[in-house]
Amino acid sequence: MTDPPENLIRRANQIARFFATQPEGAAGAAQHLRAFWDPSMRAAITAWRAAGGGGLEPVAAAAVDLLDEAAPQRSATS
């Protein structure tokens, strides 16, 4: 597992706290991350989560999972 991206975790949790009070919840947080985070930031946080990294609050974790689900899947031939 890579070193924890503390700054990204902190920022994702802050965003998720706001969206936890909104009707769109984790989906809204994921959309915010897609719209305002650089692709390398999104890749780092999804890789951290996929590797079992912790620190994300529940809504943030769900948002990151939604980012990962929305990522284009590579085929076995690419």
CYANA upper distance limits for C-alpha pairs under 8 A (distance plus 0.5 A):
  1 MET  CA     48 TRP  CA      8.03
  1 MET  CA     51 ALA  CA      6.40
  1 MET  CA     52 GLY  CA      8.18
  1 MET  CA     53 GLY  CA      7.96
  2 THR  CA     48 TRP  CA      7.61
  4 PRO  CA     48 TRP  CA      7.58
  4 PRO  CA     53 GLY  CA      7.56
  5 PRO  CA      9 ILE  CA      6.69
  5 PRO  CA     44 ALA  CA      8.07
  5 PRO  CA     45 ILE  CA      7.74
  5 PRO  CA     48 TRP  CA      8.13
  6 GLU  CA     10 ARG  CA      6.53
  7 ASN  CA     11 ARG  CA      6.63
  8 LEU  CA     12 ALA  CA      6.45
  8 LEU  CA     41 MET  CA      7.82
  8 LEU  CA     45 ILE  CA      7.22
  9 ILE  CA     13 ASN  CA      6.58
  9 ILE  CA     45 ILE  CA      7.85
  9 ILE  CA     55 GLY  CA      7.06
  9 ILE  CA     56 LEU  CA      6.53
 10 ARG  CA     14 GLN  CA      6.77
 10 ARG  CA     56 LEU  CA      8.48
 11 ARG  CA     15 ILE  CA      6.77
 12 ALA  CA     16 ALA  CA      6.54
 12 ALA  CA     33 LEU  CA      8.48
 12 ALA  CA     56 LEU  CA      7.96
 12 ALA  CA     60 ALA  CA      6.34
 13 ASN  CA     17 ARG  CA      6.58
 13 ASN  CA     56 LEU  CA      6.70
 13 ASN  CA     57 GLU  CA      6.48
 13 ASN  CA     59 VAL  CA      8.32
 13 ASN  CA     60 ALA  CA      5.97
 14 GLN  CA     18 PHE  CA      7.20
 15 ILE  CA     19 PHE  CA      6.92
 15 ILE  CA     29 ALA  CA      6.82
 15 ILE  CA     60 ALA  CA      8.13
 16 ALA  CA     20 ALA  CA      6.32
 16 ALA  CA     25 GLY  CA      8.12
 16 ALA  CA     26 ALA  CA      7.39
 16 ALA  CA     29 ALA  CA      6.13
 16 ALA  CA     57 GLU  CA      8.27
 16 ALA  CA     59 VAL  CA      6.04
 16 ALA  CA     60 ALA  CA      5.48
 16 ALA  CA     63 ALA  CA      8.24
 17 ARG  CA     21 THR  CA      7.61
 17 ARG  CA     59 VAL  CA      7.95
 17 ARG  CA     60 ALA  CA      8.44
 18 PHE  CA     22 GLN  CA      7.65
 19 PHE  CA     23 PRO  CA      8.25
 19 PHE  CA     24 GLU  CA      7.45
 19 PHE  CA     25 GLY  CA      5.39
 19 PHE  CA     26 ALA  CA      7.17
 19 PHE  CA     28 GLY  CA      6.72
 19 PHE  CA     29 ALA  CA      6.23
 20 ALA  CA     24 GLU  CA      8.47
 20 ALA  CA     25 GLY  CA      5.32
 20 ALA  CA     26 ALA  CA      7.45
 20 ALA  CA     59 VAL  CA      7.03
 21 THR  CA     25 GLY  CA      7.41
 22 GLN  CA     28 GLY  CA      8.47
 24 GLU  CA     28 GLY  CA      5.42
 24 GLU  CA     29 ALA  CA      8.44
 25 GLY  CA     29 ALA  CA      6.98
 25 GLY  CA     59 VAL  CA      7.58
 26 ALA  CA     30 ALA  CA      6.57
 26 ALA  CA     59 VAL  CA      5.77
 26 ALA  CA     60 ALA  CA      7.26
 26 ALA  CA     62 ALA  CA      6.30
 26 ALA  CA     63 ALA  CA      5.21
 26 ALA  CA     66 LEU  CA      8.48
 27 ALA  CA     31 GLN  CA      6.65
 27 ALA  CA     63 ALA  CA      6.60
 27 ALA  CA     66 LEU  CA      7.67
 28 GLY  CA     32 HIS  CA      6.65
 28 GLY  CA     63 ALA  CA      8.41
 29 ALA  CA     33 LEU  CA      6.74
 29 ALA  CA     59 VAL  CA      8.44
 29 ALA  CA     60 ALA  CA      7.75
 29 ALA  CA     63 ALA  CA      6.25
 30 ALA  CA     34 ARG  CA      6.69
 30 ALA  CA     63 ALA  CA      5.02
 30 ALA  CA     64 VAL  CA      6.97
 30 ALA  CA     66 LEU  CA      6.83
 30 ALA  CA     67 LEU  CA      6.53
 31 GLN  CA     35 ALA  CA      6.60
 32 HIS  CA     36 PHE  CA      6.44
 32 HIS  CA     37 TRP  CA      8.27
 33 LEU  CA     37 TRP  CA      5.63
 33 LEU  CA     42 ARG  CA      7.69
 34 ARG  CA     38 ASP  CA      8.48
 34 ARG  CA     39 PRO  CA      8.42
 34 ARG  CA     42 ARG  CA      8.03
 34 ARG  CA     67 LEU  CA      7.96
 37 TRP  CA     41 MET  CA      6.59
 37 TRP  CA     42 ARG  CA      6.93
 38 ASP  CA     42 ARG  CA      7.00
 39 PRO  CA     43 ALA  CA      6.54
 40 SER  CA     44 ALA  CA      6.57
 41 MET  CA     45 ILE  CA      6.82
 42 ARG  CA     46 THR  CA      6.63
 42 ARG  CA     67 LEU  CA      8.15
 43 ALA  CA     47 ALA  CA      6.46
 44 ALA  CA     48 TRP  CA      6.59
 45 ILE  CA     49 ARG  CA      6.71
 45 ILE  CA     64 VAL  CA      7.63
 46 THR  CA     50 ALA  CA      6.49
 46 THR  CA     64 VAL  CA      6.42
 46 THR  CA     65 ASP  CA      7.73
 46 THR  CA     67 LEU  CA      7.76
 46 THR  CA     68 ASP  CA      6.56
 47 ALA  CA     51 ALA  CA      6.55
 48 TRP  CA     52 GLY  CA      7.08
 48 TRP  CA     53 GLY  CA      5.57
 48 TRP  CA     54 GLY  CA      8.44
 49 ARG  CA     53 GLY  CA      5.43
 49 ARG  CA     54 GLY  CA      7.35
 49 ARG  CA     61 ALA  CA      8.14
 49 ARG  CA     64 VAL  CA      8.02
 49 ARG  CA     65 ASP  CA      8.46
 56 LEU  CA     60 ALA  CA      6.14
 56 LEU  CA     61 ALA  CA      5.84
 57 GLU  CA     61 ALA  CA      6.48
 58 PRO  CA     62 ALA  CA      6.67
 59 VAL  CA     63 ALA  CA      6.63
 60 ALA  CA     64 VAL  CA      6.67
 61 ALA  CA     65 ASP  CA      6.65
 62 ALA  CA     66 LEU  CA      6.74
 63 ALA  CA     67 LEU  CA      6.83
 64 VAL  CA     68 ASP  CA      6.77
 65 ASP  CA     69 GLU  CA      6.70
 66 LEU  CA     70 ALA  CA      6.66
 67 LEU  CA     71 ALA  CA      6.81
 74 ARG  CA     78 SER  CA      6.77
